[in-house]
Amino acid sequence: MDSMQATVNGQDADLSGVTSHTNALDWLRARGLTGCKEGCAEGECGACAVMVARPDGSGGTLWTSINACLIPAATLDGQEVVTSEGLDRDGRLHPVQAEMAQRGGSQCGYCTPGFVCSMAAEFYRPGRAEGGDRGAGDHEHGPNGFDLHALSGNLCRCTGYRPIRDAAYALGSPADDDALAARAAAPAPAPVATRLAGPDGEFVRPTSFSACLDLLAERDDALLVAGSTDWGVDANLKATRVPLLVAVDRLDDLRQVEETDEAWTLGAALTLSEIERALGGRIPLLAQMLPQFASRLIRNGATIGGNLGTGSPIGDTPPALLALEAVLVLASRDGEREVPLAEYFTGYRTHVRRKDELIKAIRIPKPLAGTTAFHKIAKRRFDDISSVAVGFALDIDGGVVRRARIGLGGVAATPIRAYDTERALEGRSWTRETVVGAARVMAAEGTPMDDHRASSRYRAAMLGTALRKLYADAASAEEESA
């Protein structure tokens, strides 16, 4: 095993002794950095949040908050991490810590370090202090540009959140001598080749895309990981172990964004936050879906390819991408092939991708539909799993539905297209009568089940309601623009 080390709070930290399944939280706590806590072990509470140095796309560093409980510690090899302890420099409280203390943002203190790290990442977000990129002063943004979505993955049972929000909205700009702000002007650490072997399995970060494909061709027991937001839960809560973990999150071939006259192509290893920033709302359906996907902490780690690769029937990206008629680019040592997403899933968490293949990119054809929407039905507005998710993409011309594409999640063993509903809409007038009839068809799509999130009857009712809501929202938008 090669020497492995990370930079933690500005100091070199030896990664020797970690196993392939040791998560970053356990490693940090073993080093005495006990500010980050284990609350849920599944990336839902944010008590374990830390900041990592990620590329900002312009040659600098973006301080990014993630869940330390989910990622393998080995992924930190060659990387930089800041915990809540590292924010306090030279005996002075960090501005985030000072505002949290002054405004009563901490009571029992268990969740506080995680909140502080998520808030600090937003504190350093480029453009934030100038009022933010959009929405400053609305109900989700402070007058200082602070985006409350930055805290959507942090839970607190004591404060009622208002003091925390007050602390966030009181933050000014980083001081001229702020070390972390100065660090952001320099490039983020490059990925380093990592190989770790032990009794509980191996961890490998390949040196190149071709090396990764060779590894997949040689080892059919390999499991691909990127943000580990799915795998990390199984490792923590089910004690699942695999012979080989292969980290693909920093492979350049999987991190490209390309726009042509024919399509958008999104690299599979792009995180959802990176996609949100790169697109800037230019694919409206994804712009509606992404803020509702889990939390900012999760979106900072979760990749679009990973969400599809798990084959989960309740992932939020598949319904939207099905409506957009997305195509997956699958790559192996033998070459590449394209598979429409509607043909990718074969059963519960099964798919057509071979063991020697990975998802290289997601291609979204143009032109984009004129009427789009994403409806997520869940018990919480953010940081929750869908009971039902619906993606709509309709072309309406002259009052007639010329084309309809509808993706559904949470209502069958796989994400599905609502083909019957699409046929009930296409070629018909976009009227209340048409919509009511098609809504009855849509209520019968899929095979909804009863589980702890929702009953089959409730899911069917939500399907029946979704199309009527789309029609009502479109009518309201027309009235406002008239």
Rosetta blueprint (number, residue, H / E / L):
1 M L
2 D L
3 S L
4 M L
5 Q E
6 A E
7 T E
8 V E
9 N L
10 G L
11 Q E
12 D E
13 A E
14 D E
15 L L
16 S L
17 G L
18 V L
19 T L
20 S L
21 H L
22 T L
23 N E
24 A H
25 L H
26 D H
27 W H
28 L H
29 R H
30 A H
31 R L
32 G L
33 L L
34 T L
35 G L
36 C L
37 K L
38 E L
39 G L
40 C L
41 A L
42 E L
43 G L
44 E L
45 C L
46 G L
47 A L
48 C L
49 A E
50 V E
51 M E
52 V E
53 A E
54 R E
55 P E
56 D L
57 G L
58 S L
59 G L
60 G L
61 T E
62 L E
63 W E
64 T E
65 S E
66 I E
67 N E
68 A L
69 C L
70 L L
71 I L
72 P E
73 A H
74 A H
75 T H
76 L H
77 D L
78 G L
79 Q L
80 E E
81 V E
82 V E
83 T L
84 S H
85 E H
86 G H
87 L H
88 D L
89 R E
90 D L
91 G L
92 R E
93 L L
94 H L
95 P H
96 V H
97 Q H
98 A H
99 E H
100 M H
101 A H
102 Q H
103 R L
104 G L
105 G L
106 S L
107 Q L
108 C L
109 G L
110 Y L
111 C L
112 T H
113 P H
114 G H
115 F H
116 V H
117 C H
118 S H
119 M H
120 A H
121 A H
122 E H
123 F H
124 Y L
125 R L
126 P L
127 G L
128 R H
129 A H
130 E H
131 G L
132 G L
133 D L
134 R L
135 G L
136 A L
137 G L
138 D L
139 H L
140 E L
141 H E
142 G L
143 P L
144 N L
145 G L
146 F L
147 D E
148 L H
149 H H
150 A H
151 L H
152 S L
153 G L
154 N L
155 L L
156 C L
157 R L
158 C L
159 T L
160 G L
161 Y L
162 R H
163 P H
164 I H
165 R H
166 D H
167 A H
168 A H
169 Y H
170 A L
171 L L
172 G L
173 S L
174 P L
175 A L
176 D L
177 D L
178 D L
179 A H
180 L H
181 A H
182 A H
183 R H
184 A L
185 A L
186 A L
187 P L
188 A L
189 P L
190 A L
191 P L
192 V L
193 A L
194 T E
195 R E
196 L E
197 A E
198 G E
199 P L
200 D L
201 G E
202 E E
203 F E
204 V E
205 R E
206 P L
207 T L
208 S L
209 F H
210 S H
211 A H
212 C H
213 L H
214 D H
215 L H
216 L H
217 A H
218 E H
219 R L
220 D L
221 D L
222 A E
223 L E
224 L E
225 V E
226 A L
227 G L
228 S L
229 T L
230 D L
231 W H
232 G H
233 V H
234 D H
235 A H
236 N H
237 L H
238 K L
239 A L
240 T L
241 R L
242 V L
243 P L
244 L E
245 L E
246 V E
247 A E
248 V L
249 D L
250 R L
251 L L
252 D H
253 D H
254 L H
255 R L
256 Q L
257 V E
258 E E
259 E E
260 T L
261 D L
262 E L
263 A E
264 W E
265 T E
266 L E
267 G E
268 A L
269 A L
270 L L
271 T E
272 L H
273 S H
274 E H
275 I H
276 E H
277 R H
278 A H
279 L H
280 G L
281 G L
282 R L
283 I L
284 P H
285 L H
286 L H
287 A H
288 Q H
289 M H
290 L H
291 P H
292 Q H
293 F L
294 A L
295 S L
296 R H
297 L H
298 I H
299 R H
300 N L
301 G L
302 A L
303 T E
304 I H
305 G H
306 G H
307 N H
308 L H
309 G H
310 T L
311 G L
312 S L
313 P L
314 I L
315 G L
316 D L
317 T H
318 P H
319 P H
320 A H
321 L H
322 L H
323 A H
324 L L
325 E L
326 A L
327 V E
328 L E
329 V E
330 L E
331 A E
332 S E
333 R L
334 D L
335 G E
336 E E
337 R E
338 E E
339 V E
340 P E
341 L H
342 A H
343 E H
344 Y L
345 F E
346 T E
347 G E
348 Y L
349 R L
350 T E
351 H E
352 V L
353 R L
354 R L
355 K L
356 D L
357 E L
358 L E
359 I E
360 K E
361 A E
362 I E
363 R E
364 I E
365 P E
366 K L
367 P L
368 L L
369 A L
370 G L
371 T E
372 T E
373 A E
374 F E
375 H E
376 K E
377 I E
378 A L
379 K L
380 R L
381 R L
382 F L
383 D L
384 D L
385 I L
386 S L
387 S L
388 V E
389 A E
390 V E
391 G E
392 F E
393 A E
394 L E
395 D E
396 I E
397 D E
398 G L
399 G L
400 V E
401 V E
402 R E
403 R E
404 A E
405 R E
406 I E
407 G E
408 L E
409 G E
410 G L
411 V L
412 A L
413 A L
414 T L
415 P L
416 I E
417 R E
418 A L
419 Y H
420 D H
421 T H
422 E H
423 R H
424 A H
425 L H
426 E L
427 G L
428 R L
429 S E
430 W L
431 T L
432 R H
433 E H
434 T H
435 V H
436 V H
437 G H
438 A H
439 A H
440 R H
441 V H
442 M H
443 A L
444 A L
445 E L
446 G L
447 T L
448 P L
449 M L
450 D L
451 D L
452 H L
453 R L
454 A L
455 S L
456 S H
457 R H
458 Y H
459 R H
460 A H
461 A H
462 M H
463 L H
464 G H
465 T H
466 A H
467 L H
468 R H
469 K H
470 L H
471 Y H
472 A H
473 D H
474 A H
475 A H
476 S H
477 A H
478 E H
479 E H
480 E H
481 S H
482 A L
